[in-house]
């Protein structure tokens, strides 16, 4: 017994894992036709002219089923198919005769255009066929094909074997124009000019507005196929040539306006032509965009963390968008540049950072980050480590919690809550000593409760490259998660793409608008922290009672359930909240107590007491 399939890997896996276990004597045979097809695809791109001729011929007979109806007339339709078969035999003979010559591709392409009309289009056969009277229905449905075919043959008969017959140019010059009656081929192209057209809407227009009869009305599936084909063939939204033109018109120059977006790290070949790969496994594509004003945020005098993340579901080809930016003291995100990348491998991130370093040198900007926050992606980690020796790669705390959720499900609800609290304590560790103590507490707790979860956290998040997710590893007051950049990515989808995937050319155009918008947008890079609502409420609470005691010059001690020391000269506190936000309720409360020069608020007077009887003792 034989199991015959194509060469797909999942077919081989299905045979080995399922069918072979049920049928022991069964053997796997790969389809020979698929093998021949794969071999043919390897030389087809090198014979583009021959491929064009075959495609033009196939477009003439797009309705082969309609040609079969000719058999019902007084006409033998096999003569039409003889022309098609004759083309393939002729192409094979020409290939054999030229394959041994030097530069045979050029000679073959030239011979193909000079001699193709003799084999593809038989003028005398067409004249013979056209003498027959066909029914109106067949004439209507084959109108375009017959008219093109007959006009080509008539022109060939008149010119008597022309030496310079350009078939491509002939197709461009001879467009079908028939104003007497509109069919679905005339109506749909005008309806799909909008890229967001809905096929069902086109089908409804054909019925209600154009009053197409039931016999001529195409099915909804035909309209869907036509709209999809028209979008891919007419709009050219995945054309590398069009993207190259767009890049050529938006290259970097010194006299460029500071808010004008441009492409950088562009590669050129020996002929000074822009190199754009197609995004395959062998040819990665990286399109990088920024502005001079966005690059000005790369300033070593500005403290803060850099953030790196990739967002998806923007491009129909599946290419992600890599975003690099930094946050300020109030956790606002400021983008620096963008990159459309076909892959997220180490070589792509290395090229990404190399482009930023080269551009920074051209703009006389120092690009040497000290902190960079990312998720658990080893490719970007290795690229950052290769470029920047002093950069500390920080792990996003939100991604740590998110990845631990899978392990939480194996525990009881009570244990999962307790494990979350231990992770939170380790995250809020103010120094390495505090972290070691919190880790020992978690270790002792897990011995009898969740040993497996403890080993997962230890091996995955406390050792290796992604162990820095505690607040003491980053500068005070700056974001320790990628939440700001994640919110920024959501705003791109909500504002610019409207949560729809786009073609490469369309999204590249949108990306230029994104860079220009955030370059002009008036956003201040804050260097001083701003207290949140919780810190303000805590400051009001601590300013009303005696929580503080002076211990020395500008040194105060806060005592409640916990004790902290505050330095009013440096405006610092050793609590975890200050380590996280660079400001806390203790500082706000103490500052209110020291600098309080306001009048006290007298409490509201209560109701008057009732009068008592005279000469009566209490």
Secondary structure, DSSP 8 states (H G I E B T S, - for coil): -EEEE-S-HHHHHHIIIIIHHH-TT-EEEE-HHHHHHHHHHHHHTT-HHHHHHHHHHHHHTS-HHHHHGGGGSSS-THHHHHHHHHHHHHHHHHHHHHTTSTTHHHHHHHHHHHHHHHHH--HHHHHHHHTS---HHHHHHTHHHHHHHHHHHHHHHHHTS-S---HHHHHHH------S---HHHHHHHHT-STT--HHHHHHHHHHTS---TTT---HHHHHHHHHHHHHHHS-TT-HHHHHHHHHTTB--TTS-TT--EEES--B-TTS-B------SSS--EEEEE-HHHHTT--TTS---EEEEEE-SSBTT--EEEEEEEE-TT--EEEEEEEEES--SHHHHHHHHHHHHHHHHHTT-----SEEEE-S-HHHHHHHHHH-TT-EEEE-HHHHHHHHHHHHTTS-HHHHHHHHHHHHHHHT-SSHHHHHHHHHHHHHHHTTT-HHHHHHHHHHHSSSTT---SGGGS-TTS--SSHHHHHHHHHHHHHTSTT--B-HHHHHHHHHHHHHHHHHS------S----HHHHHHHHHHTTTT-EEEEETTEEEEESSSEEEEETTTTEE-SHHHHHHS--HHHHHHHHHHT--S---------------TT---
